[in-house]
Amino acid sequence: MTADDDHAHPPVTAHHYRWDGSLEPCLTVCSGATVEFELRDPSDGQLSPASAAADLSALDWDRVPPVHGPVFVEGAEPGDALLVTVKEARPGSWGWTANLPGFGLLADEFAEPALHLWRLDPAGLSAAEFAPGIAVPLKPFPGVVGVAPAAAGEHATVNPRNVGGNLDMRDLAAGATLVLPVEVPGALLSCGDGHAAQGDGEVCGTAIEVPMTLTLQLDVAKGAAPHTPRLALPGPVTHLLDARGYDVTTGIGSDLMEASRTAVREMIALLAAEHDLSPMDAYLLCSVCADLRISEIVDQPDWVVSLYFPRVVFV
């Protein structure tokens, strides 16, 4: 199917489960075109508003996450850059956050499955209630945006790659432009993994996972391929969270991963003590709205990692 203008095609619903440069495109567009995608939720419909934690054990991981496309962009050749601008990211009316056994930064400490279901406001994007007195501001974005790699064969969608993929960059929201290196003719762009909100780090392994209507503008920049994905942002990125400041915990040591674990562990303890949250609920909240930052990486042999939790969540 070929689209010569922004209104010549219906929303993209075709989806697949592996990156593969040999896939036939579901749509062909010219540089500068705007394409709308109807994203399935990242479980590929295996979870619903009626699901429970027990359902997590039955997930078919070969279907997680589905990606939608691929879209062939005319004129895109290896060595070019594909500029992907998010025009709109509108979540559905529900979402989920889960602790999946064996997955996440503290998987060894949180071995039991847990599932939190969210009711969302797609039109107004009002903060989503986690529990009475606790609401998370929404900043919808696609967790997966990427183009096909040059390497032959099938490649899992759960991994980030130099050509994009599961980047989980929470600032890839409306107005942002993602710059990707093109490795195959037409780029073969696909996207998926809708998130209504996520903290930097996505520490438990999931955000507010949602079905999503996503609108992207696709532009080719000849000979401008970056080595790795690059993001251009239109303005401030934490304005939804800044109003009441932050509580910050730290991890210090010679191993950045262990320092990150310590910072998250300390925040879980703080939230449990000050807000009467269970450790599991505190862990899930950290994943959807707290930001991991490298505060210092030069004073060898020990580095500082911080976790910023926005107080605005406690309404």
C-alpha positions in Angstrom: 0.0 0.0 0.0 1.3 3.4 -1.0 0.4 6.8 0.6 1.2 10.0 -1.2 -0.3 12.3 1.4 -1.2 12.4 5.1 -4.8 11.2 4.5 -4.3 8.5 1.9 -4.3 5.6 4.3 -6.0 4.2 7.4 -4.2 3.9 10.7 -1.5 1.2 10.7 -2.7 -1.9 12.7 -0.4 -4.5 11.1 2.0 -5.9 13.7 4.8 -8.3 14.1 7.1 -9.7 16.8 10.6 -9.6 15.5 12.8 -7.0 13.7 13.6 -8.4 10.3 14.8 -6.6 7.2 13.1 -9.1 4.9 9.6 -8.3 6.2 7.2 -6.9 3.6 6.1 -3.3 4.4 2.5 -2.8 5.3 2.6 0.8 4.0 4.9 2.9 1.8 5.1 6.7 2.3 7.2 9.6 1.0 9.5 11.6 3.2 7.6 14.1 5.2 4.5 12.0 5.6 2.5 11.7 8.8 1.4 8.2 9.8 -1.1 7.1 12.5 -0.6 3.8 14.3 -3.1 2.0 16.5 -0.9 0.3 19.0 -1.9 -2.8 20.8 -1.1 -2.9 24.5 2.4 -4.2 25.2 1.1 -7.6 26.4 -0.5 -8.0 22.9 -4.0 -8.3 24.4 -3.0 -11.0 26.9 -3.9 -8.7 29.7 -7.1 -6.7 30.1 -8.9 -4.5 32.7 -10.2 -7.8 34.2 -6.8 -9.4 34.6 -5.2 -10.5 37.9 -1.6 -11.1 39.0 -2.1 -14.8 38.5 -2.5 -14.2 34.7 1.1 -13.0 34.5 2.5 -16.5 34.6 0.7 -17.4 31.4 2.2 -14.6 29.3 3.6 -15.7 26.0 6.9 -13.7 25.9 7.3 -14.3 22.2 4.4 -11.7 21.7 5.9 -9.1 24.1 6.0 -6.4 22.9 4.3 -6.4 19.5 5.5 -3.7 17.1 3.4 -2.1 14.3 4.5 -1.7 10.7 6.9 -1.9 9.0 6.5 1.3 7.1 8.7 1.8 4.0 9.9 5.5 3.6 10.7 6.3 0.1 14.2 7.7 -0.4 15.6 6.3 2.8 18.9 4.5 2.1 21.7 3.1 4.3 23.7 6.0 5.6 20.7 8.3 5.9 18.9 9.4 9.0 15.2 8.9 9.6 13.7 11.7 11.7 10.7 10.5 13.7 8.7 13.3 15.2 5.9 12.4 17.7 2.9 14.5 16.7 0.5 12.9 19.2 0.6 10.0 21.7 -2.9 9.3 23.1 -3.3 6.4 25.5 -6.4 4.3 25.8 -8.7 4.3 28.8 -6.8 1.7 30.8 -3.3 0.5 31.5 -1.3 -1.9 33.6 1.9 -2.0 35.6 3.4 -5.3 36.7 6.1 -6.9 38.7 7.1 -9.8 36.5 9.1 -12.5 38.3 12.7 -12.6 37.1 12.4 -9.2 35.5 13.4 -5.7 36.8 16.2 -4.1 38.7 15.4 -5.8 42.0 14.1 -9.1 40.6 15.9 -11.1 43.2 14.2 -9.1 46.0 10.7 -9.0 44.5 10.0 -12.5 43.4 6.2 -12.5 43.5 4.0 -11.4 40.7 2.0 -8.2 41.1 -0.4 -6.4 38.8 -1.8 -2.9 39.1 -4.6 -1.8 36.8 -5.1 1.9 36.0 -8.1 3.9 34.8 -7.0 6.6 32.4 -8.4 9.9 31.0 -7.3 9.8 27.3 -8.9 13.2 26.5 -7.8 15.3 29.4 -4.7 13.3 30.4 -5.4 14.0 34.1 -3.2 12.3 36.7 -4.0 8.6 37.1 -4.9 7.4 40.6 -2.7 4.7 42.0 -4.5 4.7 45.4 -6.4 7.3 47.4 -4.2 10.3 47.8 -1.7 9.0 45.2 -1.9 10.1 41.5 0.7 9.9 38.8 0.9 12.7 36.1 0.8 11.3 32.6 3.3 11.9 29.8 2.4 9.4 27.0 5.1 8.1 24.7 6.0 5.0 22.7 8.6 2.8 24.3 9.6 1.2 21.0 10.5 3.1 17.9 13.0 1.6 15.5 14.0 0.7 12.0 15.2 -2.7 10.7 18.8 -3.7 11.3 21.1 -4.7 8.5 21.9 -7.9 10.2 20.0 -10.8 8.6 17.4 -12.8 10.3 15.0 -12.2 13.2 15.8 -10.0 16.2 13.8 -9.7 19.4 11.7 -6.6 20.0 12.4 -6.5 23.7 16.0 -5.2 23.3 17.3 -1.6 22.5 19.5 -1.4 19.5 21.7 1.1 17.6 18.8 1.4 15.2 16.3 2.1 18.0 13.8 -0.4 19.3 12.9 -0.8 22.9 14.6 2.5 24.0 12.0 3.3 26.8 13.1 7.0 26.6 10.3 8.7 28.5 11.0 12.1 26.9 10.0 10.7 23.4 6.7 12.4 23.9 4.7 14.8 21.8 7.0 17.3 20.1 10.2 15.2 20.4 12.1 14.0 17.4 14.0 10.7 17.4 16.9 10.5 14.9 17.7 6.9 13.8 20.4 5.5 11.5 19.0 3.8 8.4 20.5 0.4 7.6 18.1 -1.0 5.0 16.4 0.5 2.0 13.2 2.3 3.1 14.2 2.1 6.7 11.3 -0.2 7.6 10.1 1.7 10.6 8.0 0.0 13.3 6.8 1.1 16.7 4.9 -0.1 19.8 5.0 -0.5 23.6 2.7 2.5 24.5 3.4 4.0 27.9 1.2 6.6 29.7 3.9 7.4 32.2 7.3 6.1 33.1 10.3 7.1 35.3 13.8 7.2 33.8 15.0 3.7 34.5 11.7 1.9 34.5 13.1 0.1 37.5 10.5 -2.7 38.0 10.5 -3.4 34.2 7.1 -1.9 33.3 5.6 1.5 33.1 1.9 2.4 32.8 1.6 0.0 29.8 -1.3 1.0 27.5 -2.9 0.6 24.1 -2.2 3.9 22.2 -3.0 6.0 19.1 0.3 7.3 17.9 0.9 9.8 15.2 4.4 10.1 13.7 5.9 12.4 11.1 8.7 10.6 9.1 11.5 12.6 7.4 14.6 11.5 5.6 17.9 13.4 6.1 20.4 12.2 3.4 23.8 11.1 4.6 23.1 12.1 8.2 23.0 8.8 10.0 24.1 9.0 13.7 26.0 6.1 15.2 23.3 5.6 17.8 19.8 7.1 18.3 19.6 10.8 19.1 16.7 12.8 20.6 15.8 16.4 20.0 13.4 17.9 22.6 11.1 20.9 22.2 11.3 22.2 25.8 11.4 21.4 29.5 10.9 17.7 30.3 9.9 17.5 34.0 7.4 20.3 34.2 4.6 17.9 35.1 6.6 16.7 38.1 8.5 19.7 39.4 5.8 21.7 41.3 6.4 20.3 44.8 10.0 19.2 44.6 11.5 15.7 45.1 12.7 13.3 47.6 16.1 11.8 46.6 17.9 8.7 47.7 21.4 7.6 46.7 23.5 4.6 46.0 27.3 5.0 46.3 30.0 2.5 45.2 32.2 1.3 42.4 29.5 -0.6 40.5 26.8 1.6 38.8 24.3 -1.2 38.8 24.7 -1.9 42.5 24.5 1.8 43.2 21.3 2.0 41.2 19.9 -0.9 43.2 20.8 0.7 46.4 19.2 4.0 45.4 15.9 2.3 44.5 16.0 0.1 47.6 16.4 3.1 49.8 13.5 5.0 48.1 11.3 1.9 48.6 12.1 2.0 52.3 11.4 5.7 52.5 8.1 5.5 50.7 7.0 2.6 52.9 7.9 4.4 56.1 6.5 7.8 55.2 3.4 6.9 53.1 2.3 3.6 54.5 2.9 1.8 51.2 3.8 -1.8 50.8 7.3 -2.4 49.5 5.8 -3.8 46.3 3.5 -0.8 45.7 6.5 1.5 46.3 8.5 -0.4 43.8 5.8 -0.2 41.2 5.4 3.6 41.8 9.2 4.1 41.4 9.0 2.5 38.0 6.3 4.8 36.7 7.4 8.2 38.1 10.9 8.2 39.7 14.0 9.1 37.8 17.4 7.3 38.1 20.3 9.7 37.5 24.1 9.4 37.5 25.0 12.2 39.8 28.7 11.7 39.8 31.0 9.3 37.8 34.5 10.9 38.1 35.5 10.6 41.7 37.0 7.1 41.3 36.7 4.5 42.6 33.2 5.3 43.8 30.2 6.8 41.9 26.9 8.3 43.0 23.5 7.3 41.6 20.4 9.1 42.7 16.7 8.3 42.5 14.4 11.4 42.3 10.8 10.8 43.4 8.3 13.6 42.7 6.3 14.8 45.8 3.5 15.9 43.4 2.4 12.3 43.2 1.0 12.6 46.8 -2.0 14.7 46.3 
